[in-house]
């Protein structure tokens, strides 16, 4: 059995990204029911909201699911207490050092996966005792690594740096792209954008419809003086571009960003003032779909792509 499938007890080595304002219990349970691993996105949930979503997700699926936790979360201790007390068995961590929480989680019988953007952090993950790593390339939506390394370059580099089970992320939304990641050394994939735009995602329809209309070049990595974030076209994106072109300081960008921009754009559907975070691969997605339809197509297109592969040399 594939190491990722064995680690999580799932049918397909496909993990749904734990995206802010998208990854609630409906999305996570639907992905798990379809044979992948669904993740609740704790990054946009108050502690009591996460607890509610865990309870609802457990009622909606009898299959494994997990929680994604950004380690810079302001109430991280409360979140970790809820995860342990609710008996969550899989946690994906990101945006921080894996050394801080991995031992605590593993001591409570939890499988820990950490998201990295370079080989150096992958080696630190192995030292910290995590069970697997997600290597996320520059193409991904939302917050990104400062290295701007593409998935095509990142996966083989991380594969060389660590023997841990490796999950590829960034720019993956089709079976052919899954096959490419596998060829580079990945044993599973984490998919954000495609699942963020499914009917079960908690994102606003305005957000989904805009993202399904995007073409090549309609997203850009911005806010590099703060935390590099891939944004889609909007009035806010234009304001950020203009500010950065004028040499805005980190303090000025922080003032421009304000509060709740991502919630406005993704969850409330404010396409003018909201922050529209989405991956480059959105340009390949044009039709609304359910999670079941997306998973079925991923499996079918993977098998078709594998069947077409011949010898190039």
C-alpha positions as CSV (number, residue, x, y, z in Angstrom):
1,X,0.0,0.0,0.0
2,X,1.1,3.6,-0.7
3,X,2.7,5.0,2.5
4,X,0.4,8.0,2.6
5,X,-2.7,5.8,2.3
6,X,-1.3,3.5,5.0
7,X,-0.4,6.4,7.3
8,X,-3.9,7.9,7.3
9,X,-6.0,4.9,6.6
10,X,-7.5,6.3,3.3
11,X,-8.2,4.9,-0.1
12,X,-6.6,7.5,-2.3
13,X,-3.4,9.5,-1.4
14,X,-5.3,12.8,-1.9
15,X,-5.5,15.3,1.0
16,X,-7.7,18.4,1.0
17,X,-6.0,21.5,2.1
18,X,-7.1,23.0,5.4
19,X,-7.9,26.4,3.9
20,X,-9.2,29.3,5.9
21,X,-12.9,30.1,5.3
22,X,-13.3,27.1,2.9
23,X,-12.5,24.0,4.9
24,X,-15.5,23.4,7.2
25,X,-17.1,20.1,8.2
26,X,-19.1,19.8,5.0
27,X,-16.0,19.9,2.8
28,X,-13.8,17.8,5.1
29,X,-16.4,15.1,5.5
30,X,-17.2,15.0,1.8
31,X,-13.5,14.5,0.9
32,X,-13.1,11.8,3.5
33,X,-16.3,10.1,2.3
34,X,-14.9,10.1,-1.3
35,X,-11.8,8.3,-0.3
36,X,-9.3,11.1,0.5
37,X,-8.4,12.8,3.7
38,X,-10.5,15.9,4.6
39,X,-9.0,18.6,6.9
40,X,-10.8,21.2,9.0
41,X,-9.1,24.6,8.6
42,X,-8.6,25.8,12.2
43,X,-6.9,29.0,11.0
44,X,-10.2,30.8,10.5
45,X,-12.1,29.3,13.5
46,X,-12.5,30.4,17.0
47,X,-11.8,27.4,19.4
48,X,-15.5,26.8,20.1
49,X,-16.2,26.9,16.3
50,X,-13.5,24.3,15.7
51,X,-15.1,22.1,18.4
52,X,-18.5,22.4,16.7
53,X,-17.0,21.5,13.3
54,X,-15.2,18.4,14.7
55,X,-18.5,17.1,16.2
56,X,-20.4,17.7,12.9
57,X,-17.6,16.2,10.8
58,X,-17.6,13.1,13.0
59,X,-21.3,12.7,12.5
60,X,-21.0,13.2,8.7
61,X,-18.3,10.7,8.1
62,X,-17.0,7.5,9.7
63,X,-13.7,7.8,7.8
64,X,-10.5,9.5,8.9
65,X,-10.3,13.3,8.9
66,X,-7.9,15.8,10.5
67,X,-7.3,19.4,11.4
68,X,-4.9,21.9,9.9
69,X,-3.4,24.3,12.4
70,X,-1.3,27.4,11.5
71,X,1.2,27.5,14.4
72,X,0.9,31.3,14.6
73,X,-2.7,31.0,15.6
74,X,-3.3,33.4,18.6
75,X,-5.1,30.9,20.7
76,X,-3.0,27.9,19.8
77,X,-3.1,26.3,23.3
78,X,-6.9,26.2,23.3
79,X,-6.9,24.7,19.8
80,X,-4.4,22.0,20.8
81,X,-6.4,21.2,23.9
82,X,-9.6,20.8,21.8
83,X,-7.8,18.6,19.3
84,X,-6.5,16.3,22.1
85,X,-9.7,16.2,24.1
86,X,-11.8,15.5,21.0
87,X,-9.6,12.5,20.1
88,X,-8.4,13.9,16.7
89,X,-5.9,11.5,15.2
90,X,-4.4,13.6,12.4
91,X,-3.0,17.1,12.6
92,X,-1.3,19.1,9.8
93,X,0.7,22.1,11.1
94,X,2.1,25.0,9.2
95,X,3.5,28.6,9.5
96,X,5.9,27.9,12.4
97,X,8.4,25.5,13.8
98,X,7.4,21.8,14.0
99,X,9.6,21.4,17.1
100,X,7.2,23.3,19.3
101,X,4.1,21.1,19.2
102,X,5.0,17.8,17.5
103,X,6.1,16.0,20.6
104,X,3.0,17.0,22.5
105,X,0.7,15.9,19.7
106,X,2.6,12.6,19.2
107,X,2.6,11.9,22.9
108,X,-1.2,12.0,22.6
109,X,-1.3,9.5,19.8
110,X,-1.7,12.0,17.0
111,X,-0.1,11.6,13.5
112,X,1.6,14.9,12.7
113,X,2.3,16.4,9.3
114,X,4.1,19.7,8.7
115,X,4.0,22.0,5.6
116,X,7.3,23.2,4.3
117,X,8.5,25.4,1.4
118,X,12.1,24.3,1.3
119,X,14.5,21.4,1.9
120,X,16.0,22.9,5.1
121,X,12.7,22.9,6.9
122,X,12.0,19.4,5.6
123,X,15.1,18.2,7.4
124,X,14.0,20.1,10.6
125,X,10.7,18.3,10.3
126,X,12.5,14.9,10.4
127,X,14.5,16.0,13.4
128,X,11.3,17.1,15.2
129,X,9.8,13.7,14.7
130,X,6.9,14.5,12.3
131,X,5.3,11.6,10.4
132,X,5.2,13.2,7.0
133,X,5.8,16.5,5.2
134,X,3.9,18.5,2.7
135,X,6.1,20.3,0.2
136,X,4.2,23.3,-1.1
137,X,5.4,25.1,-4.2
138,X,5.1,28.7,-5.3
139,X,2.0,28.0,-7.4
140,X,-0.2,27.5,-4.3
141,X,-2.9,29.9,-3.1
142,X,-2.9,31.8,0.1
143,X,0.3,32.2,2.2
144,X,3.4,31.0,0.4
145,X,7.1,30.4,1.1
146,X,9.5,33.3,0.6
147,X,11.7,31.1,-1.7
148,X,9.2,31.2,-4.5
149,X,10.3,27.7,-5.5
150,X,8.0,26.0,-7.9
151,X,6.5,22.5,-7.2
152,X,8.4,21.0,-10.1
153,X,11.7,22.0,-8.4
154,X,10.7,21.7,-4.8
155,X,9.5,18.1,-4.7
156,X,12.7,16.4,-6.0
157,X,14.8,18.6,-3.7
158,X,12.7,17.7,-0.6
159,X,12.7,14.0,-1.7
160,X,16.5,14.1,-1.7
161,X,16.6,15.8,1.7
162,X,14.3,13.5,3.7
163,X,13.1,9.9,3.7
164,X,9.8,10.9,5.3
165,X,6.5,10.2,3.4
166,X,6.2,13.2,1.1
167,X,3.0,15.0,0.0
168,X,3.2,17.5,-2.9
169,X,1.2,20.7,-2.9
170,X,0.8,23.7,-5.2
171,X,-0.6,23.7,-8.7
172,X,-2.2,20.3,-8.5
173,X,-5.8,19.9,-9.7
174,X,-5.8,17.0,-12.2
175,X,-4.9,13.4,-12.4
176,X,-2.0,14.2,-14.8
177,X,-0.6,16.6,-12.2
178,X,-0.9,14.0,-9.5
179,X,1.1,11.6,-11.8
180,X,3.7,14.3,-12.4
181,X,4.1,14.8,-8.6
182,X,4.5,11.0,-8.2
183,X,7.2,10.9,-10.9
184,X,9.1,13.6,-8.9
185,X,9.1,11.5,-5.7
186,X,5.8,12.5,-4.0
187,X,3.7,9.7,-2.5
188,X,0.6,11.8,-2.1
189,X,-0.8,15.2,-3.0
190,X,-2.6,18.0,-1.1
191,X,-5.1,19.9,-3.2
192,X,-6.5,23.2,-2.1
193,X,-7.8,25.3,-5.0
194,X,-10.0,22.6,-6.7
195,X,-11.6,21.7,-3.4
196,X,-12.0,25.3,-2.3
197,X,-14.2,25.8,-5.4
198,X,-16.5,22.8,-4.9
199,X,-20.1,23.1,-3.8
200,X,-19.3,21.8,-0.3
201,X,-16.7,24.5,0.4
202,X,-17.8,27.1,2.8
203,X,-16.5,29.9,0.6
204,X,-19.0,32.4,-0.8
205,X,-20.4,31.8,-4.3
206,X,-19.1,35.2,-5.4
207,X,-15.6,34.0,-4.5
208,X,-16.1,30.7,-6.3
209,X,-17.5,32.2,-9.4
210,X,-14.7,34.8,-9.7
211,X,-12.1,32.1,-9.3
212,X,-13.7,29.9,-11.9
213,X,-13.5,32.8,-14.4
214,X,-9.7,33.4,-13.8
215,X,-7.3,33.1,-16.7
216,X,-3.5,32.6,-16.8
217,X,-1.7,35.5,-15.0
218,X,-4.8,36.6,-13.0
219,X,-3.1,35.7,-9.7
220,X,0.1,37.2,-8.3
221,X,2.3,36.7,-5.2
222,X,2.1,39.9,-3.2
223,X,2.6,41.3,0.3
224,X,6.1,39.9,0.4
225,X,7.3,42.4,3.1
226,X,4.7,40.8,5.4
227,X,3.8,37.2,4.5
228,X,3.9,36.4,0.8
229,X,0.3,35.7,-0.3
230,X,-1.1,34.8,-3.7
231,X,-4.0,37.0,-4.6
232,X,-6.5,37.1,-7.5
233,X,-7.7,40.2,-9.2
234,X,-9.8,42.6,-7.1
235,X,-9.7,46.2,-6.1
236,X,-7.7,45.2,-3.0
237,X,-5.1,43.4,-5.1
238,X,-4.8,46.5,-7.3
239,X,-4.3,48.7,-4.2
240,X,-1.6,46.3,-2.9
241,X,0.2,46.3,-6.3
242,X,0.1,50.1,-6.5
243,X,1.4,50.4,-2.9
244,X,4.2,48.0,-3.4
245,X,5.2,49.7,-6.7
246,X,5.4,53.0,-4.8
247,X,7.7,51.4,-2.2
248,X,5.3,51.0,0.7
249,X,6.9,49.9,4.0
250,X,5.8,46.8,5.9
251,X,4.0,49.2,8.3
252,X,2.1,50.8,5.5
253,X,1.1,47.5,4.0
254,X,-0.1,46.3,7.4
255,X,-2.3,49.4,7.6
256,X,-3.6,48.8,4.1
257,X,-4.3,45.1,4.9
258,X,-6.3,46.0,8.0
259,X,-8.4,43.2,9.6
260,X,-10.6,40.4,8.2
261,X,-9.6,40.9,4.6
262,X,-9.6,37.2,3.8
263,X,-13.0,36.7,5.6
264,X,-14.5,39.5,3.5
265,X,-13.3,38.1,0.2
266,X,-13.5,34.4,0.7
267,X,-16.4,33.9,3.2
268,X,-18.5,37.0,2.7
269,X,-17.9,37.4,-1.1
270,X,-16.8,41.0,-1.1
271,X,-14.9,41.1,-4.4
272,X,-13.9,44.7,-4.0
273,X,-12.5,45.1,-0.5
274,X,-11.9,41.4,0.2
275,X,-8.7,39.5,-0.1
276,X,-9.1,36.8,-2.8
277,X,-6.6,34.0,-2.1
278,X,-6.4,31.2,-4.7
279,X,-3.8,29.2,-6.5
280,X,-2.5,29.6,-10.1
281,X,-4.3,26.3,-11.1
282,X,-7.7,28.1,-10.8
283,X,-7.1,29.1,-14.4
284,X,-7.7,25.5,-15.4
285,X,-11.0,25.1,-13.6
286,X,-14.1,26.5,-15.2
287,X,-17.1,24.5,-13.9
288,X,-18.7,24.2,-10.5
289,X,-18.7,20.7,-9.1
290,X,-19.2,18.6,-6.0
291,X,-16.4,16.9,-4.1
292,X,-17.6,13.5,-5.4
293,X,-17.4,14.7,-9.0
294,X,-13.9,16.2,-8.4
295,X,-12.5,13.0,-6.8
296,X,-14.0,10.8,-9.5
297,X,-12.4,13.0,-12.1
298,X,-9.0,13.0,-10.3
299,X,-9.0,9.2,-10.2
300,X,-10.2,8.8,-13.8
301,X,-7.8,11.4,-15.2
302,X,-4.9,9.9,-13.2
303,X,-5.5,6.5,-14.7
304,X,-5.9,7.9,-18.2
305,X,-2.6,9.9,-17.9
306,X,-0.8,6.9,-16.5
307,X,-2.1,4.8,-19.4
308,X,-0.8,7.3,-22.0
309,X,2.7,7.4,-20.6
310,X,5.3,5.8,-22.9
311,X,9.0,6.0,-23.2
312,X,10.2,9.5,-24.3
313,X,13.7,8.3,-24.8
